[in-house]
Amino acid sequence: MFNYKHGIENTKPEKQSPWRLATVTRVEEVKLLINMIPIWFFTLAFGICATQSTTLFIKQAIIMDRHITGTSFIIPPASMFSLVALSMIISVSIYEKILVPLLRRVTGNERGISQSRGLDTFLRNI
Protein backbone atom coordinates (compact mmCIF):
# COMPACT_ATOMS: atom_id res chain seq x y z
CA MET A 1 0.00 0.00 0.00
CA PHE A 2 1.28 3.52 0.65
CA ASN A 3 2.87 3.32 4.10
CA TYR A 4 5.52 0.66 3.52
CA LYS A 5 8.39 3.14 3.40
CA HIS A 6 7.46 4.41 6.89
CA GLY A 7 7.60 1.02 8.59
CA ILE A 8 10.91 -0.02 10.03
CA GLU A 9 12.01 -2.82 12.28
CA ASN A 10 12.61 -1.52 15.78
CA THR A 11 15.57 -3.60 16.88
CA LYS A 12 17.23 -0.97 19.06
CA PRO A 13 16.56 -1.42 22.79
CA GLU A 14 16.73 2.33 23.45
CA LYS A 15 13.54 4.33 23.65
CA GLN A 16 12.88 6.56 20.66
CA SER A 17 10.26 9.20 20.07
CA PRO A 18 7.01 7.65 18.78
CA TRP A 19 6.62 10.61 16.44
CA ARG A 20 9.82 9.91 14.56
CA LEU A 21 9.77 6.15 14.01
CA ALA A 22 7.04 3.55 13.70
CA THR A 23 7.36 -0.21 13.76
CA VAL A 24 6.00 -2.36 10.97
CA THR A 25 3.33 -3.65 13.34
CA ARG A 26 2.08 -0.15 14.11
CA VAL A 27 1.98 0.79 10.44
CA GLU A 28 0.01 -2.37 9.63
CA GLU A 29 -2.43 -1.69 12.49
CA VAL A 30 -3.04 1.86 11.28
CA LYS A 31 -3.57 0.61 7.73
CA LEU A 32 -6.18 -1.84 9.00
CA LEU A 33 -7.98 0.96 10.86
CA ILE A 34 -7.89 3.17 7.76
CA ASN A 35 -9.41 0.32 5.74
CA MET A 36 -12.25 0.11 8.29
CA ILE A 37 -13.28 3.77 7.88
CA PRO A 38 -15.44 3.19 4.75
CA ILE A 39 -17.22 0.30 6.47
CA TRP A 40 -17.97 2.44 9.52
CA PHE A 41 -19.08 5.31 7.30
CA PHE A 42 -21.50 3.29 5.18
CA THR A 43 -23.02 1.41 8.12
CA LEU A 44 -23.70 4.68 9.91
CA ALA A 45 -26.90 5.30 7.90
CA PHE A 46 -28.22 1.84 8.76
CA GLY A 47 -27.45 2.37 12.43
CA ILE A 48 -29.27 5.69 12.44
CA CYS A 49 -32.33 4.14 10.79
CA ALA A 50 -32.35 1.19 13.18
CA THR A 51 -32.05 3.49 16.18
CA GLN A 52 -34.77 5.78 14.90
CA SER A 53 -37.23 2.92 14.35
CA THR A 54 -36.51 1.49 17.80
CA THR A 55 -37.04 4.89 19.40
CA LEU A 56 -40.31 5.38 17.53
CA PHE A 57 -41.45 1.89 18.55
CA ILE A 58 -40.78 2.65 22.22
CA LYS A 59 -42.59 5.99 22.00
CA GLN A 60 -45.60 4.20 20.48
CA ALA A 61 -45.47 1.60 23.28
CA ILE A 62 -45.57 4.37 25.90
CA ILE A 63 -48.94 5.51 24.56
CA MET A 64 -50.41 1.98 24.29
CA ASP A 65 -52.44 0.29 27.00
CA ARG A 66 -49.85 -2.16 28.33
CA HIS A 67 -51.86 -3.62 31.21
CA ILE A 68 -52.21 -7.39 31.27
CA THR A 69 -55.89 -8.24 31.69
CA GLY A 70 -56.83 -9.23 35.22
CA THR A 71 -53.56 -8.11 36.82
CA SER A 72 -51.95 -4.87 37.87
CA PHE A 73 -48.77 -5.70 35.92
CA ILE A 74 -47.78 -3.22 33.21
CA ILE A 75 -45.43 -4.29 30.43
CA PRO A 76 -42.49 -1.85 30.21
CA PRO A 77 -42.37 0.06 26.89
CA ALA A 78 -38.84 -1.03 26.02
CA SER A 79 -39.74 -4.72 26.39
CA MET A 80 -42.41 -4.46 23.67
CA PHE A 81 -39.64 -4.64 21.09
CA SER A 82 -38.50 -7.97 22.56
CA LEU A 83 -42.03 -9.33 22.12
CA VAL A 84 -41.82 -8.54 18.41
CA ALA A 85 -38.44 -10.26 18.17
CA LEU A 86 -39.75 -13.29 20.06
CA SER A 87 -42.80 -13.59 17.80
CA MET A 88 -40.50 -13.34 14.77
CA ILE A 89 -38.31 -16.18 16.08
CA ILE A 90 -41.37 -18.35 16.73
CA SER A 91 -42.86 -17.58 13.29
CA VAL A 92 -39.66 -18.37 11.41
CA SER A 93 -39.21 -21.59 13.40
CA ILE A 94 -42.75 -22.73 12.59
CA TYR A 95 -42.22 -21.84 8.93
CA GLU A 96 -38.91 -23.73 8.67
CA LYS A 97 -39.79 -26.79 10.78
CA ILE A 98 -43.47 -27.36 9.90
CA LEU A 99 -44.63 -25.43 6.84
CA VAL A 100 -41.67 -25.97 4.49
CA PRO A 101 -41.47 -29.78 5.02
CA LEU A 102 -45.25 -30.03 4.57
CA LEU A 103 -45.13 -28.07 1.33
CA ARG A 104 -42.19 -30.16 0.09
CA ARG A 105 -44.38 -33.24 0.40
CA VAL A 106 -47.42 -31.53 -1.15
CA THR A 107 -45.64 -29.87 -4.11
CA GLY A 108 -42.95 -32.52 -4.61
CA ASN A 109 -40.43 -29.70 -4.97
CA GLU A 110 -37.25 -29.73 -2.87
CA ARG A 111 -37.51 -25.97 -2.36
CA GLY A 112 -40.98 -26.29 -0.93
CA ILE A 113 -42.78 -23.01 -1.41
CA SER A 114 -40.24 -21.05 -3.45
CA GLN A 115 -41.56 -22.06 -6.88
CA SER A 116 -45.21 -21.54 -6.02
CA ARG A 117 -45.48 -17.74 -6.16
CA GLY A 118 -49.26 -17.55 -5.75
CA LEU A 119 -49.27 -19.62 -2.56
CA ASP A 120 -46.23 -17.74 -1.29
CA THR A 121 -47.95 -14.38 -1.81
CA PHE A 122 -51.12 -15.67 -0.18
CA LEU A 123 -49.31 -16.90 2.92
CA ARG A 124 -47.34 -13.68 3.26
CA ASN A 125 -50.55 -11.64 3.21
CA ILE A 126 -52.23 -13.64 5.97
FENUR-V442350 format. One record per backbone hydrogen bond with DSSP energy under -1.0 kcal/mol. NH is the residue of the N-H (numbers start at 1). CO is the residue of the C=O. E is the energy in kcal/mol with one decimal. If there is no record, write none. Layout:
nh	co	e
NH	CO	E
NH	CO	E
This chain:
nh	co	e
6	3	-1.0
8	22	-1.9
11	9	-1.2
20	17	-1.3
21	17	-1.5
27	23	-2.1
28	24	-2.4
29	25	-2.3
30	26	-2.4
31	27	-2.2
32	28	-2.1
33	29	-2.1
34	30	-2.5
35	31	-2.0
40	36	-2.4
41	37	-2.7
42	38	-2.5
43	39	-1.6
47	43	-2.2
48	44	-2.3
49	45	-2.3
50	46	-2.7
51	47	-2.4
52	48	-2.5
53	49	-2.4
54	50	-1.9
55	51	-2.4
56	52	-2.5
57	53	-2.4
58	54	-2.1
59	55	-2.3
60	56	-2.3
61	57	-2.0
62	58	-1.7
63	59	-1.0
64	60	-1.2
68	73	-2.0
71	68	-2.1
75	66	-2.2
80	77	-1.1
83	79	-1.3
84	80	-1.5
85	81	-2.0
86	82	-2.6
87	83	-2.4
88	84	-1.9
89	85	-2.2
90	86	-2.3
91	87	-2.4
92	88	-2.5
93	89	-2.0
94	90	-2.4
95	91	-2.4
96	92	-2.7
97	93	-2.7
98	94	-2.2
99	94	-1.8
100	95	-2.6
102	98	-1.8
103	99	-2.5
104	100	-2.1
105	101	-1.7
106	102	-2.1
107	103	-2.9
108	104	-1.7
112	109	-1.2
113	111	-1.0
117	115	-1.3
120	116	-2.1
121	117	-2.7
122	118	-2.2
123	119	-2.6
124	120	-1.9
125	121	-1.5
